[in-house]
Amino acid sequence: MRIAVPVAGGLISPHFARGEEFVFFDVEEGDVKNSISVIPPPHGPGVLPQWLREQGASVIIAGGMGTRAQALFSEQGIEVVLGALSGSADEIVASYLSQTLEKGENLCDH
C-alpha cells in the first residue's frame, strides 16, 4: 500500500490540492517501510488524481476535498480518507495505520 498525504508548512494540508508537497508512505504488513516527499505538478482539473495514481498511491489522506475530486480519485482506484485534523504526515499515517485517526468534517467548502 502507498499512502499519500498533502503537506503545507510541515503539517497536513486542509485541502488536498493546496499542499506544497506530497509525502508518500510505503506500507507493508501495517508498517511504514519508506517515505518520500515529492513536489506535485501544477494544480489543474484532474491532474492530481492521475499524477498520484502514476506515483503508485492507493490511499490519500486529506483534510478536505471537493466532490468532483473525490469522484476522480475513485476512478483512479485511490481510496479517499477525509476530515483528517492537523498534524504532521508521519503522525497522520501512524494514527491511520493504528486505526486511531481522528477525523472531523470534510474541510473543503465545495
Helices and strands as residue ranges (DSSP letters): E 2-8, E 11-12, G 16-18, E 21-28, E 31-38, H 47-54, E 59-61, H 67-75, E 79-81, H 89-97
